[in-house]
Amino acid sequence: MAFDFKKEYKEFYMPKNKPEIVNIPRVNYIAVRGKGDPNEEGGAYQESISILYSVAYTLKMSYKTDYKIDGFFEYVVPPLEGFWWQDNVQGVDYTDKSTFNWISVIRLPDFVSKADFDWAVETATKKKKLDCSSAEFITVDEGLCVQMMHIGPFDDEPETVALMNAFLENNGYENDFNESRVHHEIYMTDARKVPLEKWKTVIRHPIKKCKQ
């Protein structure tokens, strides 16, 4: 049975639809950075997703090639995720998607090294005939966060964020957004196959204890 991050780490991928506090460990990702409206047809965001999956599946299927990764075991490619922010905005302004900065990511198993990643980028570029050179190997240490499962369209996320903010206020915490700690989403459903009202998105925000 292939290792499935969603099932093995349910506390990070399948939170309840009410706010909860979690401590997120350091995680390595395939990442592509960009700016602009993610809904733009054929835009940078959609291209980034193609690149991410090309590299992710090259690594996943590496055991069927001559390239061998130390410690490799078969696994399910983790879900697509995204880090989002806007210049001079605390949190997210959903009314102006054109001003988004984003880092699209897919989690990497811990056994994937930077050298393995570089091999996958080069191999995917050749095999898929897709320039994957914008893909990066990054490590994110999120630390203390509040998270909640959002059900429904992305445009309804402010309602979920409001519940998260109220929860923080009632429990002695506050948001801790800065240049390295931003709004984080994990996409648990395939938007192409699931009705809009059933989309599942983990929303995660960095937090800290309020000063007494």
C-alpha positions in Angstrom: 0.0 0.0 0.0 1.4 3.4 -1.1 2.1 5.9 1.8 -0.6 8.6 1.8 0.3 11.8 3.6 -3.4 12.7 3.8 -4.2 9.6 5.8 -1.0 9.4 7.8 -1.1 13.0 8.9 -4.9 13.6 9.2 -4.3 16.4 11.8 -2.6 18.5 9.0 -4.8 17.6 6.0 -8.3 16.8 7.4 -9.1 19.2 10.2 -12.7 19.7 11.4 -14.8 22.5 10.1 -14.2 24.4 13.3 -10.9 26.2 14.2 -8.1 24.4 15.9 -4.5 25.2 16.9 -1.7 23.1 15.5 2.1 23.1 15.5 3.3 22.4 12.0 6.8 20.7 11.5 9.3 21.7 8.9 8.3 20.5 5.4 10.1 20.4 2.0 8.2 21.4 -1.1 8.4 21.7 -4.8 7.5 25.3 -5.3 6.7 27.8 -8.1 6.4 31.5 -7.4 4.2 34.0 -9.2 1.9 37.0 -9.2 -1.6 37.7 -10.4 -5.1 36.3 -10.6 -5.1 32.5 -10.2 -8.3 32.3 -12.4 -6.7 33.8 -15.5 -7.1 31.3 -18.3 -3.7 30.0 -19.4 -2.1 32.4 -16.9 1.0 32.0 -14.7 -0.8 30.2 -11.9 -2.2 27.5 -14.1 1.2 27.0 -15.7 2.7 26.7 -12.3 0.4 23.8 -11.5 1.5 21.9 -14.6 5.1 22.4 -13.6 4.5 21.2 -10.1 2.8 18.0 -11.1 5.3 17.3 -13.8 8.1 17.3 -11.3 6.1 15.6 -8.6 5.2 12.6 -10.8 8.7 12.4 -12.1 9.9 11.8 -8.5 7.0 9.5 -7.7 7.8 7.3 -10.7 11.6 7.5 -10.3 11.8 3.9 -9.1 10.8 2.7 -12.6 13.9 4.4 -14.0 17.6 3.9 -13.7 17.7 6.8 -11.2 17.5 5.5 -7.7 16.6 7.7 -4.7 18.0 6.6 -1.3 15.3 5.6 1.1 12.6 5.7 -1.5 9.2 4.1 -0.8 6.0 4.3 -2.9 3.7 7.1 -2.0 0.6 9.1 -3.2 1.5 12.6 -4.5 0.3 15.0 -1.8 -2.4 17.6 -2.5 -1.7 20.9 -4.1 -1.2 23.8 -1.7 -0.6 27.5 -1.9 0.9 30.4 0.1 -0.9 33.7 -0.6 -0.3 37.3 0.3 -0.7 40.9 -1.0 1.6 43.8 -0.6 0.6 46.0 2.3 -2.4 43.8 3.2 -2.9 42.0 6.5 -4.4 38.6 5.6 -6.1 38.4 2.3 -8.3 40.8 0.2 -10.5 38.5 -1.8 -11.9 41.4 -3.9 -8.7 42.1 -5.8 -7.2 38.8 -7.0 -5.0 40.6 -9.5 -2.7 41.7 -6.6 -2.0 38.3 -5.3 1.5 37.0 -4.7 1.6 33.3 -4.5 3.8 30.3 -4.1 2.2 27.1 -5.4 3.6 24.0 -3.7 3.4 20.2 -3.5 4.9 18.5 -0.5 8.0 16.3 -0.9 8.7 13.1 1.0 11.6 13.6 3.4 13.8 11.2 1.5 13.9 13.5 -1.6 17.2 15.5 -1.5 18.0 18.7 -3.4 20.1 16.5 -5.8 17.0 14.2 -6.4 14.9 17.3 -7.0 17.3 18.7 -9.5 17.3 15.4 -11.4 13.5 15.5 -11.5 13.3 19.0 -12.8 15.8 18.2 -15.6 14.1 14.9 -16.4 10.6 16.4 -16.4 11.7 19.3 -18.7 13.0 16.8 -21.2 10.2 14.2 -21.0 7.2 16.5 -20.7 8.7 19.1 -23.1 7.8 21.7 -20.5 10.2 24.2 -19.1 10.3 23.3 -15.4 13.3 25.5 -14.5 11.1 27.8 -12.4 10.5 25.0 -9.9 12.3 25.4 -6.6 13.2 23.2 -3.6 12.1 25.1 -0.5 11.7 24.3 3.2 8.9 25.9 5.2 8.8 25.9 9.0 5.2 27.1 9.8 5.2 26.5 13.5 2.2 27.6 15.5 -1.0 28.0 13.4 -4.7 28.0 13.5 -6.5 26.0 10.8 -9.9 24.9 9.7 -11.6 23.1 6.9 -13.5 25.4 4.6 -16.4 23.9 2.6 -17.5 25.6 -0.6 -16.2 28.2 -3.0 -13.0 30.1 -2.5 -14.9 33.4 -2.5 -16.7 32.4 0.7 -13.5 31.9 2.6 -13.8 35.3 4.5 -16.7 33.7 6.5 -14.4 30.9 7.6 -11.5 33.3 8.3 -13.9 35.3 10.5 -14.6 32.2 12.6 -10.9 31.6 12.9 -10.2 35.1 14.0 -13.0 35.0 16.6 -11.6 31.7 18.0 -8.1 33.3 18.3 -9.5 36.3 20.2 -11.5 34.0 22.6 -8.4 31.9 23.3 -5.7 34.5 23.8 -4.0 34.3 20.4 -3.6 36.6 17.5 -2.6 36.3 13.8 1.1 36.6 13.1 1.4 37.5 9.5 4.8 38.8 8.2 7.0 38.4 5.2 7.7 34.7 5.9 4.4 33.7 7.6 1.3 34.1 5.3 -2.1 32.7 4.4 -1.9 29.0 3.5 -4.4 26.9 1.6 -4.4 23.1 1.0 -6.8 21.9 -1.8 -8.3 18.6 -0.7 -10.7 18.2 -3.7 -10.3 18.3 -7.4 -12.2 21.4 -8.5 -12.7 19.9 -12.0 -14.6 16.8 -10.5 -16.4 18.1 -7.4 -19.3 20.5 -7.3 -18.5 24.0 -6.1 -20.4 23.7 -2.9 -18.5 20.6 -1.8 -14.9 21.9 -2.4 -12.7 21.3 0.7 -9.9 23.7 1.4 -7.7 23.7 4.5 -7.2 27.3 5.6 -4.2 27.8 7.8 -2.9 31.1 9.4 0.3 31.7 11.5 -0.5 32.8 15.0 1.2 33.8 18.3 0.1 34.2 21.9 -1.2 37.6 22.8 1.0 39.7 25.0 -0.4 39.9 28.5 
